[in-house]
C-alpha cells in the first residue's frame, strides 16, 4: 500500500499569513495515463470533509483561490496564500493512483494563533 | 442540488450485523463510482470500499474484506454497506463519497458504534 506522510501534523497560523502543508507518498503517484491522482481535503470541525484540490493542482468549484496545490512524483504541497479564520480544520492528502486501497495522509490540524 | 443522505447507523454488539444506506439525489447516480470512507473517533480518514458505477467491480480494505459487502441499486439511487461480524475497531463515522474529476460529494456521515 502507498503510505502518505504529511507534515507538519499541527500548524498554528496567524490570520492573513501564508501556510503550507507537505504531503509525501511512498511511491510515485504518476498513473499510466499520465495523470497524478493526488487530492487535498479540508475537514472543518463537526463537518464532513470536502475536496479542495484534485489531480495535484485543480481547484474544485467554489474553493477560494487562496488555496493552491503543487508538486509532482512523490512530493506535494497545499498552500494557503492568506489564512482566514474559516480555514481552521484538518487537511488531508489522498492518493488515487495505486488502488486499492485509496490512502490518506494522517491529517494536518490548522489552528489560528 | 446534489446530495447524499445517509442512514442506518447505530450501536451494535460485537459479532452482530448492520446495514448502512446512502441515498443520492440531484445528479445521475448511475454515472459514478462511489466509496465508503470511515473515521474512528478522534482519528483520520480511512478508505473502506468502492463500487463501480454499474456495480461491475468492488474493492475492499483488507481490514473489512470478507466481512463487509458494498452494493448499489441504481433504480433506487442508493448505495449500501452490509457490515457483518462487527468488531470494536469498526467503531467510526462512516461516509459515502463520490470521488471524481470536478465532482466531489460527501454524505453527512453515520455513526457505527460496536460495543458490548
Interface residues (C-beta under 8 A of the other chain):
Chain A: X39 X41 X43 X48 X49 X50 X51 X54 X55 X58 X60 X61 X90 X92 X94 X96 X99 X100 X101 X102 X103 X104 X105 X106 X107
Chain B: X35 X44 X45 X46 X47 X50 X59 X60 X61 X62 X95 X99 X101 X102 X104 X106 X107 X108 X109
